[in-house]
């Protein structure tokens, strides 16, 4: 399963996972896909608070 991530601001890299309320609202141009949450974390993304 791929994990959708996006940059929310210059200072924050947020990881939005399937089922998260904001998952589908990520702009197409801001989408980056990873194969796992761990892979996203290694790239500097953190889980969005809305997805906790």
N, C-alpha and C positions, 0 to 999 in steps of 0.2 A: 504494500500500500504506500502511496506517495503522500507526503506531508506537505501541505501548502504553506508557504511562508511568505512574508512580505516585509518590507522596511516601512515602519510606521513614522519614523522621523530620522533626522541625521544622527541622533544620539541613541536611538533604540531600534534593534532588529527583533521583530516579533514573529513567533512561530504560531500559526493558526492551524489546528488539526481538524480533520473531518468531525462534524458534530458540534463544533464551536459556533456560537451565534454569529460571529463575524467572518466565518470561513468563506462564504460565498460573496461577501461584499468587498473582497480584495480586488482592486483594480487589476485588469489584465496586464498592464505594463509593469506592475509592481510584484508580480508573481514569480516565485522561484520555487522549484520543486526538489524535494529530497526523498530518498527511499525510506528514511526513518527519522524519528525525533532525535536520536543520538547523532545522526549525520548533520542535522540542522544545528544542534548544539556545538558540534565541532567547528562548524562554519561561523559561529559567533551569534547565532540566533537563540533567543530565550522564549519560553512558552508565554503566550499572551495571557494576562491575568483573567480575561474573559473566558479563557479556555481551561481554567483550573478546575 
